[in-house]
Amino acid sequence: MMDTSGKDRSIRVLYCILDNRCGGPHRLAHAAAGRLRAQGIETLFLLGHKARETWRPEGFEMFLCRRIQCLRRRHPVWNFLAFCGALPGNLWRLRRLIRAHDIDVVHVDGVTNFVPALAARLAGRPIIWLYNDYVSRPLQRVLLPLVTALAATVVVQGRSLRETLTAGRPRLRDKTVVLYSGVDTDRFRVGEHTPQQRRQIRQELGLPQDALVIGTVRNVNRLKGYTHFLEAAATVKRKIASAKFLVVGRRLDTDPGYWDHLQRLTARLGLTQDVVYTGFRDDVPALLSALDVFVLASLQESCPVALLEAMASQVGVVATDVGAVREMVHDGRSGLVVPPGDAQALADAVTAYLQMAPQDARRLCAAARQEVETRFAIDAIARQQAKLYESLLPGTSRME
């Protein structure tokens, strides 16, 4: 892109995430930003404010904006009133930020994250809107017309999601393209962690060296299916005495009651000595090296980054059939896929994986890594993302 003097300059993208706590969307956006920089696209990050802990993308400029989340589980009425009171000032500040930092494209993550989109429209900048969340029908009636009207392009993270999320909305579907999540295959390299490192991480976590470890890496919220994961764990434990279970994810301040519920359920199932809760950890590659099976028990998803990370690490995967999971995992060939909300099916699949002949398990794990390298490597996803940004600027054509 050229500036007013006719010289080339970087395309500047403001990437807007509603949550300031680190998670899969943050890791994906940060990894993509590094690749995009090499292609002449500079990413700046705008985060909402949900908690005291704030993710800081190393090497990239970041801004925080309070009161841009319209709906919250805790104190919903007070939060809505505070949101409305802050809205005019936030729109003015974000519009000024967009213009002051020469932003070319505003990339919005989540349909409920509409304040940055409104500010982008006021600033006259094109909007890419990532539709990766599930909202109730009343909210769909309010928010999806707004997305359709404001967005130049809407992104979904799977072919099946394009069909389901735009059903009955032809204008929205016409604006929608598929761009999968990606994973940094360099960070999650096969064989990077030696047997000694695997022993060390297990020792640190209090896991026996000879245990069969089944784990999951997700923020601890209700949609991630932790209740079913624990119920499945109890069934697996009855069949495989050496099984241990690892839960890597932060306790969310926005829903502390759910964390407490899981602790009570763990005790009631007799798993207190068998389940390790680590809280938030940023050494995900090392933690994955300690696992024998990774479980995604989610009730709702788009294209989960954590699942791709496990596949890239050649950890056996068992995942529920939600979102784009069947486009990521070929059941019986690169992992096992089960219905969501079915603890018995989860337990049966995990047990089947653990009882496979070693050569069969290795074959599935190798196929999973190959799938990631072929279709979900962050370098390829970032190239597609760059074309998407370029298509919104003068003199370029729209991505198909």
N, C-alpha and C positions, 0 to 999 in steps of 0.2 A: 504494500500500500504506500502511496506517495503523500507527503505533507504538502503544505502550500508552496514550498520552495521547489517542488518537483523531485525531492529526494525520497528514497525508500525509507519507511520506518515500520516498526513492528505494529502488527494488529494488537490492540489492547482489549482484553476481555475482562469484564467484572463477573466473577463466578460467585453466585449468591446461595448460601446454605443457611437454612433457618436455625439449625442446631449448632451451638459452639462447642459441643463435646465431640471428641474424636470418634469416628466410626467408619464403616465401609465406604460411604460416599466421600468422606474426607480423604481417605487413603487413595481412592481412585482418582479424585480430582487433582490431588497433589502429584501423583505419579504421572498423570496425563500432562499436567502443567510443565513438568520438566522436559518432556518430549516436545511439547508445543513450542517451548522457548527455542529449541534447536531449529524449529521451522519458521522462526520469525514471528511468533505469537506470544505475547506477554500476558500472563494471567495475574490479576489481582483478586483477592478474596474478600467477600463481605459475609460476615456471620451474624446471625441473630444472637440472642442472649437467653439461654434456658437455665444455665447453671454457673456456679463459680468457676469450675474448671473450664479453661478455654484452650482449644486446639490452636496451635500456632504453626502455620505451614513454613517449614524451614526454607529460607531462600526466596520467599515471596512476600509481597506487601499484603497486609491484612487490616481490615477495619471491622469494628463491632458496632452494631446498632441495636439498641434496646427497644422493647415494645413494638416489634414488628410481627409478633405472632398473635393472630386474632383469637384463636381458641386454645385453651389449655385445660387439662384435666383438673388441676388444683385451682380453687377459687375462680371458677370460670366467669362469674358476673363481674367481680372486681377486675379481673384481667381484661375483659372486653371493654369496660369503661376506661381503663388506663390506656388500652390500645387506641380507642377512639380519640382520647384526649391528646395522645402523642402523634397521631397520624399526620396532621398538617405540617408539624415541625419535621417529622421524619421524611416526608416527601420532599420538603424544601432542602433538607440537608443532603439527601441521597441524590437529588437532581444536581445540586451544586458539586457533589463529589464526582459524579459521572462526567460532568463537563470539565471540572478542574484537572482531572487525571486523563483527559483525552480518551475516554472509553469509546471503543467502536461498537462493541457488541455486549449486551447484558445477557448472561446465561443464568437462568433461574432454576433452582433445584426444588421441585415440589409444587403442586398446584395451590397449596395453602400459603405459599410464600409469595403473596401477590404484591406486597408493598414495593419491593425493588422493581417489579415489572411496571407498576404505575409510575414510579419515578423515572424509569427508562423511557416510557412513553412521553412524559413531560419534557424529558431532555432530548427527545427526537432520535433515540437510538433503537436499532432493531433488537428484538428479544427472541432468544431461544429458550423454550420452556420445557424442562424435563418433567414429564408426567410419570412419576415413579411411586406414587402413593395411592392409597385406597381411602376414599372418603365416602361418607354416607350419601344416600340419594338426595336428601334435602340440600346438602352442601354441593353436590354435583350440579344441581339445578341452578345454583348461584355462581359457582366458580368456573365451571366448564365454558359457559358463554363468555366469561371474562378472558379465559385462556384463549379461546378461539378468536376473540376480537383483538387481543393485544399481541399475541405471538406471531412472529414471522414464520417460525418453524416450531413444531412440537416434537419432542424426542421421547420415544418409549424404548424399553430395553429388551424387547422380544417381539417376534412375529405374532405370537398368540396374544400378547398384550395389546398390540395394535388393534386386533379384532375386538377384544373384550372391552378395552377402555374407551374406544371410540364408537361402540355399537349405537346405532340410531342417530349418530351425529356426523353426517357426511362432510360438512365444512371442516370439522375438526380432523376427520380422517384424511382429508385432502392435504392438510398441513403437516401430517404426522409422518415421521421417518423412524426407522429402527436403527439404534446405535447401542450395541451391547455394552455391559460393563467390561472392564479389562483388568489384567493383573500384571504386575511387574515380574516377569519370569526370571529376571536377573536376581531380584531380591529373594525369590522363592526357588532357588536353584536346587536341582536334584543332587543329593550327596554333599551339600554344603556343610551339613552338621554330621560330625563323626559319631561313631558309637559312644565315644567318651563324652561328647557333649550331650548326647541323649541321656546317658547315665547321670550327668551332672544336673540337667534340668529336672529329671525325675526325683533325684535326691533333694533338690531344693523344694520341690512341691510336696515332698513326703509320700511319693508313690513308689511302691516296691519295684525293683528292677525287673522282676519276672512277671509283673502284672500285665494283663491285657487292658490297655487304657483306651476308653471311649470318651471322646470329648467334643465340645462345641465352643465356638468363639463368636459371641454376639453380645451386644448390649442386652441387659436383662429386662426385657419388656414383654408384655402379654402376647404380642403377636408372634414372638419367636418360638412359642410352643414348649416352653420349659416344663410345664406341668406334664406334658406327654413324654418329654425326654426323661424325666425322673420316674414316671410310671414304667416306661420301657426299661430303664436301668434296673428297677427292682426285679423285673422278669428275667433280664439277662443275668443278673447276679445269682438268681436261683439255679440257673443252668450252668453258669461258668463261675466257679468260686473265686478264681483269680482276677475277675473283672473289677476295674476301678474306673471312676468317672471324673471328668474334669470340666468345670464350667468357667470359662474365661470371659468376663464381661463386667462392666461397672453396674453398681447399684444406682438406679436412677432416682435423683432427688424428686423428680416429678411424680413418681409412683412408688414411694417407699413401702406401701402396704403389700405390693406384689412380692418384693424381696422377702419380707417377713413371712408371707404365705409359703414361699418356696422352702424357707428354712423349716417351717413346721411340717411341710409335706415330706421333706427329706428325713426328718426324725420319725414321722409316722410310718414311713416305708422301711424303716430300719436301715437307712443308708448313711447315717451320720459318719461312720468310719470309712465310707467308701466313696463319697463325693467330696471333691476339693473345689471350693469356690476361691478363685484367685483375685477377684475384682479386676479393675482395668489393668491391662498390660500392653506395652508397646513392642514387646519382643515376640511378635506372632510367629515368625519363621521358626524360632527356637522352640516355642510351645508346640507347634505342629509336629516337630520332630519327635516329641514325646508320645504322640498318639499312634494307636494301631488302627482306629477307625474315627473318622470325623462324621458327626451327625448334624444335619440341618433339619430341625423339627418344626419349622415355621408354619404358621397358619396362613400368612400372606407374605408375598415377596414380589420383587421385580426380577432382577438378575443379580443375585447376591454375591458380593465380592468375596466374602468369607469362604464360600463354596469353591470359587475359582482358586483361591489361595491354597486350599487343601488339595485340590486336584493338581495344581502346579507342583506341590510338595510331594506328590505321589503317596499321599495318605488315602487309604480306602475311604470312600464316601457313601453314606446313606442319606438320602434327601427326600423330603416330601414333595409331592407333585403340585407345586404352586408357582405362579408367575411363569418365568421362562426356564424353569429347572429342566424340563424335558428337552429343551433346546440346548442345554448345557451338558446334561448327563444322559447317555444312552443306556437305558436300563439293561443290566446284565452284560454290558460290554465295557463301560467305563465307570460303572458304579451301580448302585441299587436305588430305585425310586419307589416310594410307597405313598399311599393316600395320606393327606393331611388329617390331623386330629385322631389318628389311630395308633395308640401306644403299643398295641399287640403287634401290628404290622412293623413298626419301628424295631421292636425287640426281635422279631423273627428275622428281619433283614440284617441287623447287627450280628445276631448269633450265626446266621448263615455266612457272613463275611469272615467272622473269626474262625469258623470251622472249615473254610475252604482249604484245599490243597495249596501249599505255598506258591506253586507255579501259576495257579489260576488267579490268586490274589495279586501276584506281581503283574500278570497280564492286564488285569483291570486297571491297576494303578498306572502302568505304562501308557495304556490307552487314554486315560484321563489327562496325563501330562501332554500327550500328543494333541489331544483335542484343544487344550489351552494354547499350546504353541501355535496351532494352525488357525484358530478362530478368535481367541480372546487375549492374545498378547497385547500389552498396553501400547507398544509401538504401532501396531496396525490400527488399534482403536483410535489413537491420537491422530494418525493420518486422516482417518475418516472425519474426526472431529474438526481438524484444520480445514478440510474441504467444506465442511458445513459452515464454519465461520466465514470463509472466503466467499461462499455463495451469497452471503447477505450484504456484501459490500459492492459498491458500484463497479460495473464492468465484468461481473462474474455471473455464472449460471447457478441455479438452485440445485442442491444435491437431490438425487433421485432415491 
